[in-house]
């Protein structure tokens, strides 16, 4: 199992892990083809072409539950998970 598969599996764990870092999330989002743009300060906005929602993460912090849910929704949209 490669790094991407391990990272994907970590995001799909139930219950939602409370220790997923910004770096892990950014690595996954960039690997699936999301674009990243800097907003103000430590906020980073990830968008995917054709996907209407954007995912806002704060650099240097662990992810909150709703942010993991937003990433899961994107993965379902991309049909990487069912």
N, C-alpha and C positions, 0 to 999 in steps of 0.2 A: 504494500500500500504506500503510495507516494505522499508527499507533503500536502498537496492539494486535497487529496481524499481524506487525510487525517484531519485537516482543518475543516473541511465540509462536515465530517462526522461530528466534530466538536460543536459546531453551530446547531446541529440537529438533535443533540442530546436533550433528554427530558428528565428532570426539570431543567430549565434554562440555567447553564452555568453562570455563576456570578463573577467569574474571574477572567472573562474574555477581554483581552486588551485591545486598544485602538490599533496597534500594529498588526495583530491577527486579522482584525476586521478589514483594515485597509488592504492587506495582502490578498485576502479573499476577493474583495470587491474589484481590485485592479486585475486579478487573474481571470475574472469572468467577463472583463471588458468594460467596466465602468470607468468613466472619466472623473477626475478629481479636480475641484477648483477650491481655492482658498477663499474663505469668507473673512470676517473680521476676527482678529486675534487667533485663538486656537481652534476655531470651528473650521471643519472641512466638509464640503458638500460633494457627495458622490451621485452621479446621474448615469443612467443607461439609456442609449438611444431608443426611442419608441416607448419607454416606460415612463408613465406620467408622474410618478412620485420620485422625490429625491430623498436621499438618506444623509442626515446631518450628524456628524460625529465630532466629539471634542478630542483633540490630540492630547495624548498623555494620560488619558483616564480609562478606567474600565467601562465596558458597555453597560447600559441599563437594559432592563428587560424589553422595553418597547423597541429599542434599537435592534436587538437581536431578532425580534418579531418582524421588523421592517426588512431586515436582510433575508429572513426566511421567505417572506412574501416575494421578494425579488427572485430568489432561487426557484421558487415555484413558477413564477412567470417565465423564467428561462428554461423551465422543465428539467432542471438538474435534480430536483427532488419531487416526490409526489405526495 
